[in-house]
Amino acid sequence: MSTRVLVAKVGLDGHDRGVKVVARLLRDAGMEVIYTGLFQTPETVAATAVDEDVDVVGISMLSGAHMTLAPLVVRALRERGSSAPLVLGGIVPPGDEAELLTLGVAAVFGPGASGGDIVRIIESLA
Amino acid sequence: MSTESARDIWRRQFDGAELRSGPFTTMSGIPLEPVYGPPEGEFPGLFPYTRGVHASMYRTKLWTMRMFAGFGTALDTNARFRQIVGAGATGLSTAFDMPTLLGLDSDDPLARGEVGRCGVAIDSLADVDDLFRDIDLGEISTSMTINSPAAVMLALFVAHAEKSGVARRRLSGTLQNDILKEYQAQKEFVFPPRASMRLVRDTMAFAASDMPRWNSISVSGYHIREAGSTAVEELAFTLANGFAYVELAVRAGLAVDDVAPRLSFFFNAHIDFFEEIAKYRAARRLWATWLRDRYSARDPRSWQLRFHTQTAGVSLTAQQPDVNTARTAIEALAGVLGGTQSLHTNAMDEALALPSKKAARIALRTQQVIAHETNVTNVADPLGGSWYVEALTDEVAREAEVIFATIDEMGEGSMLDGCIRGIEENWFQRRIADSAYDLERSFNRGERIVVGVNEFLEGNDDEVATLRITDDDERLQVARLDAVKRARSSESVAETLHHLRVDASDPEVNLMPPLIDAARAHATVGEMMSALVDVFGRHVEVPTL
């Protein structure tokens, strides 16, 4: 069975170039991709992840709000009983990555991440 | 019969222009003409303006070095503004945070984690007063990058200017106010497209009657390009949106020559040097031709496309960020050789965070090197007449015309209806996403080299110091908002918001006066936007990949 991935834009930023490119890369790599669209909250992401029974959740944030919102998404997922790993993509300053990993984020894809790495890491987490 | 050549007409205009002090020579002392070309060729300052909108171009005045800034609270940004002005910038450009861009107050639950992050948080008139403290708005021109709440922000700005004793007629600057590209690319929308266009109409009419030095819309290709379009799509979608605003104003009974001169444009300067220059040249030619021939504009100022340029954020790399200074310098030079009226240069660390103070200063210094050291400002359109650049200009214009024809067909003879239908049917959004994906795959296949990303990797581990924004700003701003709410008269807030709702229900009424009343009463951005949502509803985009 192919890997099911939920991709979501969390928070208020409308930059959807990256999330759409990554979603297409995953789809072309044979995964099933569900895209939520813009302006999701931690709660709506977690609810969709459970409803869709996904293997991995990917969120995209280019607004700088990731240190606040990414841990909230992890918490909302676990509260709803989902054990799906959360990966984060976006403008993440180098110093933030280590802290995010200790806060329960499974992988961080910063602005320098390559498409191939993203596909490989998500496959390995599923 | 007149025997005057194009060169003679240009020469008359040039001789009438004021010039800055030279010397207009090369470093070895070779005297330079203000422009080169055959007597019957195209000239700057003459229709169709391919070579520039002014006969004397940078010999009269360099471009405005307009640096975009905003973060934290209004006082933080005010300090950065004063630093920028002190460093020699001649215009300001305000970046707002995400909650403000979506018309949410800093204490809204949806704003958590986002207050003051990507720009400055503005909740009420008190914040605008802080933002422009000790900055003379009669002298410094101000640009405000905001779209869905643009009318609300203009009302706050006008109310602030009134308090500081600056007359509306002296205010100069630009409101971005380009809502069409929000649905197409940047995605910071609130109201449905047609209701948003009514607010755009109201700001255009208000500026036409009360603010003669104000540009009511900055028609923006920048975000379309950043979202992934090609150069040709950026050009074509942006000009199509410009035509749509012209049609909107004309339908509202405004004269084309009253509104067109107040539209300015905003383009990206990406890394493909000659294609960018061709794009700016084609933009001027296409706009002039369409305004004269399709929209019957008679005032030459309506034909002249003036534009701001920003270097391409998406071209910056997280790897070896110092190298971004080189990319930015090359992109900025394309903007200048393309005849831009103003320029923002990105800071080297912007793939990682908001710019640090030092990175922002180096970005401004990059413009100053181009302006004062390279001598490129002495001759207008220096690449005009190059076989390559002229052919590329023609081809970019031809491909843009093909896209115009498609949009015109979607609108059954109206570019306004074509743009709105294209948005409602996700046509623009899909084209942009397709182009972004095509480019990404070409990087992944290794067909294009990006220094530090897929080649020349040594040095990628260098540490970079970036600007950190803390949660303290969010707490400060929420406390500030709370204080404003306690100090104001809740009766006058309720009353002005009631009038706003009533006026919004009548599509014939201009909403600027009730918005200015609400701004004076210290109604918040969130309250004014909610009042309008009550009447207009909210836009929801159908997610498509």
Chai-1 contact restraints between the chains, C-beta under 6 A:
chainA,res_idxA,chainB,res_idxB,connection_type,confidence,min_distance_angstrom,max_distance_angstrom,comment,restraint_id
A,G11,B,E114,contact,1.0,0.0,6.0,A-B,restraint_1
A,L12,B,M98,contact,1.0,0.0,6.0,A-B,restraint_2
A,L12,B,L102,contact,1.0,0.0,6.0,A-B,restraint_3
A,L12,B,E114,contact,1.0,0.0,6.0,A-B,restraint_4
A,D13,B,M98,contact,1.0,0.0,6.0,A-B,restraint_5
A,G14,B,Q186,contact,1.0,0.0,6.0,A-B,restraint_6
A,G14,B,K187,contact,1.0,0.0,6.0,A-B,restraint_7
A,G14,B,E188,contact,1.0,0.0,6.0,A-B,restraint_8
A,D16,B,K187,contact,1.0,0.0,6.0,A-B,restraint_9
A,R17,B,A227,contact,1.0,0.0,6.0,A-B,restraint_10
A,R17,B,G228,contact,1.0,0.0,6.0,A-B,restraint_11
A,R17,B,A436,contact,1.0,0.0,6.0,A-B,restraint_12
A,K20,B,A433,contact,1.0,0.0,6.0,A-B,restraint_13
A,K20,B,L545,contact,1.0,0.0,6.0,A-B,restraint_14
A,V21,B,A436,contact,1.0,0.0,6.0,A-B,restraint_15
A,V21,B,Y437,contact,1.0,0.0,6.0,A-B,restraint_16
A,V21,B,E440,contact,1.0,0.0,6.0,A-B,restraint_17
A,A23,B,L545,contact,1.0,0.0,6.0,A-B,restraint_18
A,R24,B,Y437,contact,1.0,0.0,6.0,A-B,restraint_19
A,Y35,B,P543,contact,1.0,0.0,6.0,A-B,restraint_20
A,Y35,B,L545,contact,1.0,0.0,6.0,A-B,restraint_21
A,G37,B,P543,contact,1.0,0.0,6.0,A-B,restraint_22
A,L38,B,K187,contact,1.0,0.0,6.0,A-B,restraint_23
A,S63,B,M98,contact,1.0,0.0,6.0,A-B,restraint_24
A,S63,B,E114,contact,1.0,0.0,6.0,A-B,restraint_25
A,S63,B,R117,contact,1.0,0.0,6.0,A-B,restraint_26
A,S63,B,C118,contact,1.0,0.0,6.0,A-B,restraint_27
A,G64,B,R117,contact,1.0,0.0,6.0,A-B,restraint_28
A,G64,B,C118,contact,1.0,0.0,6.0,A-B,restraint_29
A,A65,B,G113,contact,1.0,0.0,6.0,A-B,restraint_30
A,A65,B,E114,contact,1.0,0.0,6.0,A-B,restraint_31
A,A65,B,R117,contact,1.0,0.0,6.0,A-B,restraint_32
A,T68,B,G113,contact,1.0,0.0,6.0,A-B,restraint_33
A,L69,B,G113,contact,1.0,0.0,6.0,A-B,restraint_34
A,P93,B,L352,contact,1.0,0.0,6.0,A-B,restraint_35
A,P93,B,A353,contact,1.0,0.0,6.0,A-B,restraint_36
A,P93,B,T466,contact,1.0,0.0,6.0,A-B,restraint_37
A,G110,B,A318,contact,1.0,0.0,6.0,A-B,restraint_38
A,P111,B,A318,contact,1.0,0.0,6.0,A-B,restraint_39
A,P111,B,A351,contact,1.0,0.0,6.0,A-B,restraint_40
A,G112,B,A318,contact,1.0,0.0,6.0,A-B,restraint_41
A,G112,B,Q319,contact,1.0,0.0,6.0,A-B,restraint_42
A,G115,B,N444,contact,1.0,0.0,6.0,A-B,restraint_43
